[in-house]
Each structure stands twice: as C-alpha cells, then as structure tokens.
C-alpha cells in the first residue's frame, strides 16, 4: 500500500487540488490561473522526481500493483499537465495578439501538444512500441479522414480564414447573403449575430467560398447608398443638384471621401438616382440612411419634384400646395394655425436669395424676423472663443428666428448659406395682428416654443433672467411676447 513517505499520496493530493482549482477558479483571471497551473506542475515535478517516479521511465514498483498503477497515473498526468501549461504559455508568447480570442488556433495548438504528450507518455511511461502504434494510428486516421471529410474541410477552411483574417471578432460582416456581427470563430464554423438578434452559424467551408464584405474596414469610413426613383420627365440636372444638396445637409456624412450622386439606371416608368456617401461610425449607417431619404424628399420637393413612388393623385395634390404654405406648416410655433391664418402669414413672406458663404441670419437689437429656408443648404453656428461651432445643418423647411419673432429673444446663433439658397422672411409686425385676435393661439405658441427652447436655437439668455420670472421659462417667453407685440393678454 502507498504511504505518505513514497510520494504517491502527495501526488494524488496535488491532482485533486488542481482539479478543484480548474473547476471553481474564476475563468476571467487568466494570469492567476496560469500562475496556479505553473505552481501545480512544479509541485508535481518535485514530488515525482523527488520520490523516484521519473516520468521519462516506467513506474518503479512493478511488484506492487496498486502503487505501480497510481504511479503510472501520476506520470501520465504529468505529461498532460505539461502539455496544457505549454499550450497556454505559447498562446501568450508566440501567437499574435489578434489570435488570442480565436478558438481555432488555440484548439489546433492544444491538440498538437496533447498528441505529442500522449505519444511521450505511451513511449516512456507505458513502454509501448511507438512505431507500431503510429502505423496503426495512420491507417485509422485514413479511415476517420474519409468518414469526417466535410468536418476536415471546415477545419482547414477555418485555418485559412484565421490566417488571412478577413474579419475579427466584433466586426459587422456579410458572408454571402448573411449579414451580422461576428461573435465566434472556432475550428468548425463562424457565428454571426444578425439584425433580428438571432445567431447564424456558417460552416467555415461555406465562408471560405463565399464573398465576404467587412463593414468595419477600412476604419472610420463606412459607405452607404440611397436609391430614389424619379419620373423620367424631370430634368436630370435638377434632380442631381437636389440630391447633392441633400447629402450636404447631413452633418454625419463625411466630406472626404466626398458624396457622389449619379444616375443608376433608367426604365420606362422611372429613372433611379443613387446617393453614395460615407459615415465615420458604423452604428450611424441606418440613421443616416433614413435621414437622407427625408432630406432628399425635402430638397426635391423644394424644386417641385415628387418621388416616383407616390401615386398620381398624391403627386398632383402635393404640386398644388403653395410652397409658402407648405413651408410655414413646418414651423414649430405655427402648428396650431388654420389654413386661412397660414395663408395670411404667407402673403407677408418676402423671398431673398443668397450665394454660398453669405450670412442669412444674424440676430441684433434692431428687429426680429423669422427665416425659413426654401431651397439650398445652410448651417447654424455660434462663435465661441474666436472659433465657429456648428450647431446643425438647415434643409428646405427648416427655420431660424422663431424665438425672436415671437418673444424678442436675443441670440448669438447665426446662419450661413453653404450652397446657393432661397430664404423666405417674415417680419414680427406681420405676426402681431394674428396674436391680438387669437390670444389662445398666442399662448399655445409660447408653450410650444418653451418646450422646444433648447433644441431649437440654443438661446443664449442669461439664466438669471429666467429664474427671476415667477413662471419660469414659459412665463419669461410670454412676457417677451407681450413686450414686443404690445399685447395685453
């Protein structure tokens, strides 16, 4: 029977501790696990070599079956422990950093080392002839290879994919017709998380033969396209100019590479135009694509062009709507006005044209006007510490000066034309008669403006002015409206 003096029980105790640590130790602390494995392997080596159980020779007690068997187990496990420790060390020191999260190379490297350890244990510990074993295993490998041919195809295809690295974990890719985020790449397959939140498993052999599109490469440049059908009767130059302005109206669209607008194809029913542009953040592609559809429609509509997808009745109805009325309906504070009241204000609008670079709006103490962009692209900005800070882009239908025309609020926000632009102006004197007749409309305008105060123009009033008003921001706006329009409501 083995005793505490022959080291067998010491070795078995080390194996038990090593197993418990592997089972319950925190898997996220890689360095701690590596250090503990190295310690356990060192203790095993000390016990084996110190008590005569050399793993390079057979167990020394052939006349004592139980002790001999336990010694053989300890020596064989020593080889496997060494293979596992060497696998982790080589993974951290030899394999590139990009491969540390790839299971394929870890599995292949571990399999080769464990195979070598198994052959060593059979040759040195069990004293079996390795040549005969290799010959037998070779024939068996041929049989198994034929039986798992498709699996081997996946394995070798996975080796090619991981060596060439067309994608990394976390990349958004399209493999053939499947698109999603790479969440795992192992020896058999690549797993994608698609847009519906489902895991799609693609065998490596299929991925190696398919075309792969990596949306994360190159970094900080992600392309998208928007296709719009337009009636063939509309002049192409007019549409191309409108769509070019639409691309310039989005702040998220990169200027380099520059957006491109082109005719994609022509049919008997429509001509398809395409906007191709780029964004810096992959997560913004969907939002920017949706924004471009809205901006394209607004710029086209400002030139009297409707999308081909609209029915003939809808197109005719839109064309019949007066442009000034349509623009005033988009102004926040005018949402509660009737058609007749909007028409009254529309009669007081004056049109002004600006070239690229001209200043459209600059608030001062001399007066307050509402500016509604009818055509072109403009930018709203403020000057701070000697430099300009862009707040937003203005497209047809956007307005600036609502707080000024309603409540006389002074602001440092300015607007400049980025392209040739047409702007409609409405003086505050045109709004006074309406506010006098309709006190309830005046109060509603103040409410709408107060709710949208920060988003609309980033009004730079002093906080003390608002705090001094007993009713807060809403009452402060009402007091301003009463003052500049001479109202008693």
C-alpha positions as CSV (number, residue, x, y, z in Angstrom):
1,X,0.0,0.0,0.0
2,X,1.3,3.5,-0.8
3,X,2.2,5.6,2.2
4,X,2.9,9.3,2.8
5,X,6.6,8.6,2.6
6,X,6.6,7.3,-1.0
7,X,5.1,10.5,-2.6
8,X,2.1,8.7,-4.3
9,X,-0.4,10.2,-1.9
10,X,1.3,13.7,-2.2
11,X,0.9,13.4,-6.0
12,X,-2.7,12.4,-5.8
13,X,-3.5,15.3,-3.4
14,X,-1.9,17.7,-5.9
15,X,-4.1,16.3,-8.7
16,X,-7.2,16.8,-6.5
17,X,-6.3,20.4,-5.7
18,X,-5.5,21.1,-9.4
19,X,-8.9,19.6,-10.5
20,X,-10.8,21.7,-7.9
21,X,-9.0,24.9,-8.9
22,X,-9.8,24.2,-12.6
23,X,-13.4,23.6,-11.8
24,X,-14.1,26.5,-9.5
25,X,-11.5,29.2,-10.1
26,X,-12.6,32.4,-11.8
27,X,-12.2,31.9,-15.6
28,X,-11.7,35.6,-16.2
29,X,-8.4,35.8,-14.2
30,X,-6.1,34.3,-16.9
31,X,-2.8,35.3,-15.2
32,X,-3.9,33.9,-11.9
33,X,-4.9,30.6,-13.5
34,X,-1.7,30.4,-15.4
35,X,0.4,31.1,-12.2
36,X,-1.6,28.4,-10.3
37,X,-1.1,25.8,-13.1
38,X,2.6,26.5,-13.2
39,X,2.7,26.1,-9.4
40,X,0.8,22.8,-9.5
41,X,3.1,21.5,-12.3
42,X,6.2,22.5,-10.3
43,X,4.9,20.7,-7.2
44,X,4.1,17.6,-9.3
45,X,7.5,17.6,-10.8
46,X,9.1,17.9,-7.4
47,X,7.1,15.0,-6.0
48,X,7.7,12.7,-8.9
49,X,11.4,13.3,-9.3
50,X,12.0,13.5,-5.6
51,X,10.3,10.2,-4.8
52,X,11.7,8.2,-7.7
53,X,8.8,8.4,-10.1
54,X,10.6,9.7,-13.2
55,X,8.0,10.5,-16.0
56,X,10.7,9.5,-18.5
57,X,10.8,6.0,-17.3
58,X,8.2,3.3,-16.2
59,X,6.9,3.3,-12.7
60,X,9.4,1.8,-10.2
61,X,7.1,-0.7,-8.4
62,X,6.1,-3.5,-10.8
63,X,5.7,-5.9,-7.8
64,X,3.1,-3.7,-6.1
65,X,0.1,-3.4,-8.5
66,X,-1.8,-0.6,-6.7
67,X,1.3,1.6,-6.1
68,X,2.6,0.9,-9.6
69,X,-0.8,1.8,-11.1
70,X,-1.1,5.1,-9.2
71,X,2.5,6.0,-10.1
72,X,1.7,5.4,-13.8
73,X,-1.4,7.6,-13.5
74,X,0.7,10.4,-11.9
75,X,3.4,10.1,-14.6
76,X,0.9,10.2,-17.4
77,X,-1.0,13.1,-15.9
78,X,2.4,14.9,-15.6
79,X,2.8,14.8,-19.3
80,X,-0.7,16.1,-19.9
81,X,-0.2,18.9,-17.3
82,X,2.9,19.9,-19.1
83,X,1.1,20.0,-22.5
84,X,-1.6,22.2,-21.0
85,X,0.8,24.6,-19.4
86,X,2.9,24.8,-22.6
87,X,-0.2,25.4,-24.7
88,X,-1.1,28.5,-22.5
89,X,2.4,29.8,-22.5
90,X,2.8,29.5,-26.3
91,X,-0.6,31.1,-26.8
92,X,0.5,34.1,-24.8
93,X,4.1,34.4,-26.1
94,X,4.1,33.1,-29.7
95,X,0.6,33.6,-31.2
96,X,-0.2,37.1,-32.3
97,X,-2.4,39.2,-30.1
98,X,-5.3,39.1,-32.6
99,X,-5.4,35.3,-32.3
100,X,-5.8,35.2,-28.5
101,X,-9.6,35.3,-28.8
102,X,-9.8,32.9,-31.7
103,X,-10.5,29.4,-30.6
104,X,-9.4,27.7,-33.8
105,X,-5.6,28.3,-33.3
106,X,-5.8,27.6,-29.6
107,X,-7.6,24.3,-30.3
108,X,-5.2,23.3,-33.1
109,X,-2.1,24.2,-31.0
110,X,-3.5,22.4,-27.9
111,X,-4.4,19.3,-30.0
112,X,-0.8,19.0,-31.4
113,X,0.8,19.4,-28.0
114,X,-1.6,17.0,-26.3
115,X,-0.9,14.5,-29.1
116,X,2.8,14.8,-28.6
117,X,2.3,14.4,-24.8
118,X,0.2,11.3,-25.3
119,X,2.9,9.7,-27.5
120,X,5.6,10.6,-25.0
121,X,3.6,9.1,-22.1
122,X,2.9,5.9,-24.1
123,X,6.6,5.6,-25.1
124,X,8.2,6.5,-21.7
125,X,5.7,5.6,-19.1
126,X,3.9,2.6,-20.6
127,X,6.9,1.4,-22.5
128,X,4.9,0.5,-25.6
129,X,6.4,0.5,-29.1
130,X,5.6,3.8,-30.8
131,X,6.4,2.7,-34.3
132,X,3.7,0.1,-34.4
133,X,1.3,2.5,-32.7
134,X,2.0,5.2,-35.3
135,X,1.5,2.7,-38.2
136,X,-1.8,1.6,-36.7
137,X,-2.9,5.1,-36.0
138,X,-2.0,6.2,-39.5
139,X,-4.4,3.6,-41.0
140,X,-7.0,4.6,-38.5
141,X,-6.5,8.2,-39.4
142,X,-7.2,7.4,-43.1
143,X,-10.5,5.7,-42.2
144,X,-11.5,8.6,-39.9
145,X,-10.5,11.1,-42.5
146,X,-12.8,9.6,-45.1
147,X,-15.6,9.4,-42.5
148,X,-15.3,13.1,-41.4
149,X,-14.2,14.6,-44.7
150,X,-16.7,17.5,-44.5
151,X,-15.6,18.3,-41.0
152,X,-11.9,18.3,-42.0
153,X,-12.9,20.7,-44.9
154,X,-14.3,23.1,-42.3
155,X,-11.2,22.8,-40.2
156,X,-8.8,23.6,-43.0
157,X,-11.0,26.3,-44.3
158,X,-11.0,27.8,-40.8
159,X,-7.3,27.7,-40.7
160,X,-7.2,29.7,-44.0
161,X,-9.8,32.2,-42.7
162,X,-8.0,32.8,-39.4
163,X,-4.6,33.1,-41.2
164,X,-5.8,35.6,-43.8
165,X,-8.1,37.4,-41.2
166,X,-10.8,38.9,-43.5
167,X,-12.7,39.8,-40.2
168,X,-12.2,39.8,-36.5
169,X,-14.5,39.2,-33.5
170,X,-16.9,42.1,-33.2
171,X,-16.8,43.1,-36.9
172,X,-20.0,43.6,-38.9
173,X,-19.7,41.4,-42.0
174,X,-21.7,40.0,-44.8
175,X,-20.8,36.4,-45.7
176,X,-22.7,35.6,-48.9
177,X,-26.4,36.5,-48.2
178,X,-26.0,36.5,-44.4
179,X,-25.1,39.7,-42.6
180,X,-24.3,40.2,-38.9
181,X,-21.8,40.7,-36.2
182,X,-19.0,38.1,-35.7
183,X,-19.5,36.7,-32.2
184,X,-17.4,33.5,-32.5
185,X,-14.9,31.8,-34.9
186,X,-13.9,28.3,-34.0
187,X,-12.4,25.3,-35.7
188,X,-15.7,24.3,-37.4
189,X,-17.8,27.4,-38.1
190,X,-18.2,31.2,-37.8
191,X,-21.2,32.5,-35.8
192,X,-22.9,35.8,-36.7
193,X,-25.5,37.8,-34.7
194,X,-27.9,39.1,-37.3
195,X,-30.1,42.2,-37.2
196,X,-33.0,40.2,-35.8
197,X,-31.0,39.1,-32.8
198,X,-30.5,35.5,-34.0
199,X,-27.3,33.5,-34.1
200,X,-26.5,32.3,-37.6
201,X,-23.8,29.5,-37.8
202,X,-21.9,29.4,-41.1
203,X,-19.6,26.4,-41.7
204,X,-16.0,27.6,-42.5
205,X,-16.0,25.7,-45.8
206,X,-19.0,27.8,-46.9
207,X,-17.5,31.0,-45.6
208,X,-14.2,30.3,-47.4
209,X,-16.0,30.0,-50.8
210,X,-18.4,33.0,-50.3
211,X,-17.7,36.6,-50.9
212,X,-17.0,38.4,-47.6
213,X,-17.8,42.1,-47.1
214,X,-16.4,43.6,-43.9
215,X,-18.2,46.8,-42.9
216,X,-15.6,47.7,-40.3
217,X,-12.8,48.0,-42.8
218,X,-11.4,50.5,-43.5
219,X,-11.8,52.0,-40.1
220,X,-13.8,55.3,-39.7
221,X,-15.1,55.1,-43.3
222,X,-18.3,53.2,-43.8
223,X,-20.3,53.5,-47.1
224,X,-24.0,53.6,-47.6
225,X,-26.3,54.2,-50.6
226,X,-29.7,55.6,-51.1
227,X,-31.7,54.9,-54.3
228,X,-34.6,57.1,-55.3
229,X,-36.9,56.7,-58.3
230,X,-37.9,59.9,-60.1
231,X,-40.3,60.5,-63.0
232,X,-38.4,60.5,-66.4
233,X,-40.0,63.8,-67.3
234,X,-37.9,65.6,-64.6
235,X,-34.7,67.1,-65.8
236,X,-31.7,65.1,-64.6
237,X,-29.6,68.1,-63.7
238,X,-32.3,69.4,-61.4
239,X,-32.5,66.1,-59.5
240,X,-28.7,65.7,-59.3
241,X,-28.4,69.1,-57.7
242,X,-31.1,68.5,-55.2
243,X,-29.7,65.1,-54.1
244,X,-26.2,66.7,-53.8
245,X,-27.6,69.3,-51.5
246,X,-29.4,66.5,-49.5
247,X,-26.0,64.8,-48.9
248,X,-24.5,68.1,-47.8
249,X,-27.4,68.7,-45.4
250,X,-26.4,65.8,-43.1
251,X,-23.7,66.6,-40.6
252,X,-22.8,62.9,-40.2
253,X,-21.9,62.5,-43.9
254,X,-18.1,62.7,-44.4
255,X,-16.8,65.3,-46.8
256,X,-13.8,63.0,-47.6
257,X,-14.4,60.7,-49.4
258,X,-16.9,63.1,-51.0
259,X,-20.5,62.0,-51.6
260,X,-21.4,61.0,-55.1
261,X,-24.7,61.3,-56.8
262,X,-25.3,59.5,-60.1
263,X,-28.0,58.0,-62.4
264,X,-28.2,54.3,-61.6
265,X,-30.5,53.1,-64.3
266,X,-33.4,54.2,-66.5
267,X,-36.7,52.4,-67.2
268,X,-39.9,53.3,-69.0
269,X,-41.5,54.3,-65.7
270,X,-38.7,56.0,-63.7
271,X,-35.1,57.0,-63.6
272,X,-33.2,55.7,-60.5
273,X,-30.8,58.1,-58.8
274,X,-28.3,56.9,-56.2
275,X,-26.5,58.8,-53.4
276,X,-23.3,57.1,-52.3
277,X,-21.7,58.6,-49.2
278,X,-19.7,57.7,-46.1
279,X,-20.0,57.9,-42.3
280,X,-17.4,57.6,-39.6
281,X,-19.4,55.5,-37.2
282,X,-20.8,52.1,-38.4
283,X,-23.6,52.4,-35.9
284,X,-24.9,55.6,-37.7
285,X,-25.4,54.0,-41.1
286,X,-29.1,53.2,-40.5
287,X,-29.9,56.6,-39.0
288,X,-28.1,58.5,-41.8
289,X,-29.7,56.4,-44.5
290,X,-33.2,57.3,-43.0
291,X,-32.2,60.9,-42.7
292,X,-31.0,61.1,-46.3
293,X,-34.4,59.8,-47.6
294,X,-36.1,62.6,-45.6
295,X,-33.6,65.3,-46.8
296,X,-33.8,64.1,-50.4
297,X,-37.5,64.4,-50.4
298,X,-37.4,67.9,-48.9
299,X,-34.8,69.1,-51.4
300,X,-36.7,67.6,-54.3
301,X,-40.0,69.0,-53.1
302,X,-38.5,72.5,-52.8
303,X,-37.9,72.2,-56.6
304,X,-41.3,70.9,-57.3
305,X,-40.2,67.3,-57.8
306,X,-42.0,64.4,-56.1
307,X,-40.8,60.8,-55.8
308,X,-41.9,58.3,-58.4
309,X,-43.2,56.0,-55.7
310,X,-46.1,58.5,-54.9
311,X,-49.3,57.9,-56.7
312,X,-50.5,60.3,-59.4
313,X,-53.2,61.7,-57.1
314,X,-50.7,62.3,-54.3
315,X,-48.2,63.9,-56.6
316,X,-50.9,66.2,-58.1
317,X,-52.0,67.2,-54.6
318,X,-48.5,68.0,-53.4
319,X,-47.8,70.0,-56.5
320,X,-51.0,72.1,-56.0
321,X,-50.0,73.1,-52.5
322,X,-48.5,76.6,-52.3
323,X,-44.8,76.4,-51.4
324,X,-45.1,79.2,-48.8
325,X,-48.0,77.5,-47.0
326,X,-46.1,74.2,-47.0
327,X,-43.0,75.8,-45.5
328,X,-45.0,77.6,-42.8
329,X,-46.7,74.4,-41.8
330,X,-43.2,73.0,-40.8
331,X,-42.6,75.9,-38.4
332,X,-43.0,74.8,-34.8
333,X,-44.9,77.7,-33.4
334,X,-47.4,77.7,-36.3
335,X,-48.7,74.2,-35.8
336,X,-52.0,75.4,-34.2
337,X,-52.8,77.8,-37.0
338,X,-55.6,77.3,-39.5
339,X,-55.2,77.2,-43.3
340,X,-56.6,80.7,-43.6
341,X,-54.2,82.1,-40.9
342,X,-51.2,80.4,-42.6
343,X,-52.3,82.0,-45.9
344,X,-52.4,85.4,-44.2
345,X,-48.8,85.0,-43.0
346,X,-47.7,83.6,-46.3
347,X,-48.8,86.8,-48.0
348,X,-46.3,88.7,-45.9
349,X,-43.3,86.5,-46.7
350,X,-40.5,88.0,-48.8
351,X,-38.1,86.0,-50.8
352,X,-34.3,86.5,-50.6
353,X,-31.5,84.8,-52.5
354,X,-28.0,84.1,-51.1
355,X,-24.9,82.7,-52.6
356,X,-22.7,80.1,-50.9
357,X,-20.9,81.8,-48.0
358,X,-23.4,84.6,-47.5
359,X,-24.8,85.3,-44.0
360,X,-28.5,84.5,-43.9
361,X,-29.3,85.3,-40.3
362,X,-27.7,87.4,-37.6
363,X,-29.8,88.5,-34.6
364,X,-29.4,92.0,-33.4
365,X,-31.4,94.6,-31.3
366,X,-32.8,96.4,-34.3
367,X,-35.5,93.8,-35.1
368,X,-36.6,90.2,-35.2
369,X,-37.5,88.1,-38.3
370,X,-38.3,84.5,-39.0
371,X,-36.2,83.0,-41.7
372,X,-37.5,79.8,-43.5
373,X,-35.1,78.0,-45.9
374,X,-36.9,77.3,-49.2
375,X,-34.0,75.9,-51.3
376,X,-30.4,75.0,-50.7
377,X,-28.3,74.1,-47.6
378,X,-27.3,76.3,-44.7
379,X,-25.6,75.9,-41.4
380,X,-26.4,77.3,-38.0
381,X,-23.4,78.1,-35.8
382,X,-22.2,80.2,-32.9
383,X,-18.8,81.9,-32.4
384,X,-17.1,80.9,-29.2
385,X,-13.6,81.8,-28.2
386,X,-12.8,83.1,-31.7
387,X,-13.9,79.9,-33.4
388,X,-17.1,78.8,-35.1
389,X,-19.1,75.9,-33.6
390,X,-21.6,74.3,-36.0
391,X,-24.9,73.5,-34.3
392,X,-26.8,71.9,-37.1
393,X,-27.5,71.9,-40.9
394,X,-30.6,73.5,-42.3
395,X,-32.5,71.9,-45.2
396,X,-35.6,73.2,-47.0
397,X,-38.4,73.6,-44.4
398,X,-36.1,74.4,-41.5
399,X,-36.4,77.8,-39.9
400,X,-34.4,80.0,-37.6
401,X,-35.6,83.0,-35.6
402,X,-38.8,81.6,-34.0
403,X,-37.9,82.9,-30.6
404,X,-37.0,86.3,-32.0
405,X,-40.2,86.9,-33.9
406,X,-42.5,85.6,-31.1
407,X,-40.8,86.8,-27.9
408,X,-37.9,89.1,-28.9
409,X,-35.3,86.8,-27.5
410,X,-31.8,87.8,-28.5
411,X,-29.4,85.0,-29.6
412,X,-25.9,84.7,-30.9
413,X,-26.8,82.0,-33.3
414,X,-26.0,82.8,-36.9
415,X,-26.8,81.1,-40.2
416,X,-24.7,80.9,-43.3
417,X,-25.5,79.5,-46.8
418,X,-23.4,76.5,-47.8
419,X,-24.9,76.5,-51.3
420,X,-27.0,78.9,-53.3
421,X,-30.1,79.3,-51.2
422,X,-33.5,80.9,-51.2
423,X,-35.0,82.1,-47.9
424,X,-38.4,83.4,-47.0
425,X,-38.5,86.1,-44.3
426,X,-41.4,87.1,-42.1
427,X,-41.3,90.2,-40.0
428,X,-42.7,90.3,-36.5
429,X,-45.1,93.1,-37.5
430,X,-47.0,90.5,-39.7
431,X,-47.5,88.3,-36.6
432,X,-48.9,90.9,-34.3
433,X,-52.4,91.2,-35.7
434,X,-52.9,87.4,-35.5
435,X,-51.7,87.3,-31.9
436,X,-54.0,90.2,-31.0
437,X,-57.1,88.4,-32.5
438,X,-56.3,85.0,-31.2
439,X,-54.9,85.1,-27.6
440,X,-55.3,81.3,-27.2
441,X,-53.1,80.9,-30.3
442,X,-50.5,83.2,-28.7
443,X,-50.5,81.2,-25.5
444,X,-50.1,77.9,-27.5
445,X,-47.2,79.4,-29.5
446,X,-45.4,80.3,-26.2
447,X,-46.0,76.8,-24.9
448,X,-44.6,75.1,-28.0
449,X,-41.6,77.4,-28.0
450,X,-40.8,76.8,-24.3
451,X,-40.9,73.0,-24.8
452,X,-38.6,73.2,-27.7
453,X,-36.5,76.0,-26.4
454,X,-33.1,74.3,-26.0
455,X,-33.3,72.2,-29.2
456,X,-34.5,74.9,-31.5
457,X,-31.8,77.6,-31.3
458,X,-29.7,77.1,-28.1
459,X,-30.9,80.5,-26.9
460,X,-28.1,82.2,-25.0
461,X,-30.1,84.2,-22.5
462,X,-28.7,84.7,-19.0
463,X,-30.0,82.1,-16.5
464,X,-30.8,84.9,-14.1
465,X,-33.5,86.3,-16.4
466,X,-35.3,83.0,-16.5
467,X,-35.0,82.5,-12.7
468,X,-36.3,86.0,-12.0
469,X,-39.6,85.1,-13.9
470,X,-42.1,83.8,-11.4
471,X,-43.5,81.3,-14.0
472,X,-40.1,80.1,-15.2
473,X,-39.2,79.8,-18.9
474,X,-42.8,79.7,-20.2
475,X,-43.7,83.0,-18.3
476,X,-40.5,84.6,-19.4
477,X,-41.3,83.9,-23.1
478,X,-44.9,85.2,-22.6
479,X,-43.5,88.4,-21.1
480,X,-41.3,88.9,-24.0
481,X,-44.2,88.3,-26.4
482,X,-46.3,90.9,-24.6
483,X,-43.5,93.4,-24.7
484,X,-42.5,93.3,-28.4
485,X,-46.1,92.8,-29.8
486,X,-47.7,95.3,-27.3
487,X,-50.3,92.7,-26.1
488,X,-52.4,92.7,-23.0
489,X,-53.0,89.0,-22.7
